[in-house]
Amino acid sequence: MQYLPEKDIREKVGPIVVPIARSVIGVVFGVVLSMVGIGIAWSLFLFFGFESIDVWKGLLFFGAGFGAGTGAFVAWLHLDQENGWVLLLTAAVVVGAGVVGSFGGFQFGEAQEVKCCAMPTVSPLYYTALGAAVVANVAGVVFAATRAFITKRTADLNPKRSALTVR
């Protein structure tokens, strides 16, 4: 009779815990860096003396989206397994999704109705940062899952090349 060792606990819970932890880290980094991006956008708006609300919104969406995309990129980064083109594509996808998410978050926050004579409790900037972070991380999850599926499929078709091979 042959003894089969039981899997290590890390091998059992790793596929569940790692994506959840990366998502939480990505959202936290995304919100923090999105707020930093909003602060930089506001500083640029004031420093260069722009007066148009459209310029402010453009800087706001790009700053929040770039910050949130950077947070998601750091959370879903695989330096040892990817080449430069895949990293560049990942960065483009999550930053683009962050910009789209910041626009959607701002639109949602701006549309919130405030009762008569009351002050809004949450600014549209909060929704801008949150929308950018969530959408950028959803894009990171989808991109990572697609990348893992394609890599596994390629490894299944070509057994000489493992999914964990450093390229």
Secondary structure, DSSP 8 states (H G I E B T S, - for coil): --------HHHHHHHHHHHHHHHHHHHHHHHHHHHHHHHHHHHHHHHTT---HHHHHHHHHHHHHHHHHHHHHHHT--TTT--HHHHHHHHHHHHHHHHHHHHHHHHHHHT----TT---SS-HHHHHHHHHHHHHHHHHHHHHHHHHHHHHHHHHH-TTS-TT---
